[in-house]
Amino acid sequence: MISMIMILNQKGDIMISRQYRDDVSRAVADAFRLQVVATKNTGTESPVKRIENSSFMYTRHLNMFFVAVTRSNVNPALVFEYLYQFIRILKGYLGDEFDENTMRNNMTLIYELMDETMDFGYPQNCAVD
């Protein structure tokens, strides 16, 4: 299923990442940064990219990229639903307009939420309440 979840800032630097499987490394973030973040065409291009045998599915919240990385054949609707629900959960805990500084100040909470909502790359219950 999902191999890694990354949260990148607008420059493409990894703020938070959680690796669920060993088939991808953090080096794939460089490829994503160079081919997606650096082009600044994120609003006009597809939110699914295939780079170096890895599939990247991403969405944005303010100036941050929420990225799911996988090498297997996954259901994109499931992945996007997870990303949107995870952002919704973060809004519930950090406020509607959470930003990069808020994320950095609450890293422990965010890692705990990632562990609660994902189990070995398989999304779990993502309810806010």
C-alpha positions in Angstrom: 0.0 0.0 0.0 1.4 3.4 0.9 5.2 3.3 1.4 5.8 6.8 2.8 3.9 9.9 3.8 5.8 13.2 3.6 4.9 16.8 4.4 7.1 19.3 2.5 7.3 23.0 2.8 6.9 25.3 -0.3 10.7 25.0 -1.0 10.4 21.2 -1.1 12.2 20.6 2.2 10.9 17.6 4.2 9.3 18.8 7.4 7.9 15.5 8.5 8.1 12.0 7.0 7.0 8.6 8.1 8.2 5.5 6.2 5.9 2.5 6.4 7.7 0.2 4.0 11.3 -0.2 3.0 10.8 0.0 -0.8 11.4 3.7 -1.0 13.9 6.0 0.6 13.9 9.7 1.6 16.0 10.3 -1.5 12.8 10.1 -3.6 11.8 13.4 -2.0 14.6 15.1 -4.0 13.1 13.8 -7.3 9.7 15.0 -6.2 11.1 18.4 -5.3 12.9 18.8 -8.6 10.1 17.7 -10.8 7.0 19.0 -9.0 7.8 21.7 -6.4 10.5 23.5 -8.4 8.2 23.8 -11.5 5.5 25.7 -9.6 2.8 24.2 -11.8 1.1 22.3 -9.0 -2.3 23.9 -9.7 -2.4 23.1 -13.4 -0.8 19.6 -13.5 -2.1 16.2 -12.3 -1.8 15.5 -8.6 -0.4 12.1 -9.4 3.2 11.8 -10.7 5.3 8.7 -11.6 8.9 9.5 -10.9 11.7 6.9 -10.8 9.4 3.9 -10.5 7.5 5.5 -7.6 4.1 7.0 -7.6 3.6 10.3 -5.9 0.1 11.5 -5.0 -0.1 14.9 -3.4 -2.3 17.7 -2.3 -1.6 21.1 -0.8 -2.7 22.9 2.3 -1.6 26.6 2.3 2.1 26.4 1.5 2.7 22.7 2.4 2.6 19.6 0.2 1.1 16.4 1.7 2.6 13.6 -0.3 2.0 9.8 -0.4 4.6 7.7 -2.0 4.2 4.1 -3.2 5.8 1.6 -5.6 2.8 -0.7 -5.7 -0.5 -0.4 -7.5 -2.8 1.4 -5.1 -6.3 2.9 -5.4 -5.7 6.6 -5.8 -9.1 7.5 -4.5 -8.2 5.8 -1.2 -4.9 7.6 -1.0 -6.4 11.0 -1.6 -9.2 10.4 0.8 -6.6 9.5 3.4 -4.6 12.7 2.7 -7.7 14.9 2.9 -8.9 13.2 6.1 -5.4 13.6 7.6 -5.5 17.3 6.8 -9.0 17.5 8.4 -7.7 15.8 11.5 -4.7 18.2 11.7 -7.2 21.1 11.3 -9.1 19.7 14.3 -6.0 19.6 16.5 -4.0 22.6 15.2 -6.7 25.0 13.9 -8.0 25.6 10.4 -5.0 27.8 9.4 -2.1 25.7 10.6 1.2 26.5 9.0 4.8 25.3 8.9 5.6 26.8 12.3 2.6 25.1 13.9 3.7 21.8 12.4 7.2 22.1 13.7 6.0 23.0 17.2 3.7 19.9 17.3 5.8 17.2 15.6 5.3 14.7 18.4 1.5 15.0 18.1 1.7 14.8 14.3 3.8 11.6 14.4 1.3 10.1 16.9 -1.6 11.0 14.6 0.2 9.4 11.7 0.7 6.2 13.7 -2.9 6.2 14.7 -4.3 6.7 11.2 -2.0 4.4 9.2 -0.9 0.9 10.0 2.0 -0.5 7.9 0.8 1.6 4.9 -2.9 0.8 5.2 -5.2 3.6 6.3 -7.1 3.1 9.5 -10.0 5.0 11.0 -9.6 8.7 10.2 -12.5 10.2 12.2 -11.9 13.4 14.0 -14.4 12.6 16.7 
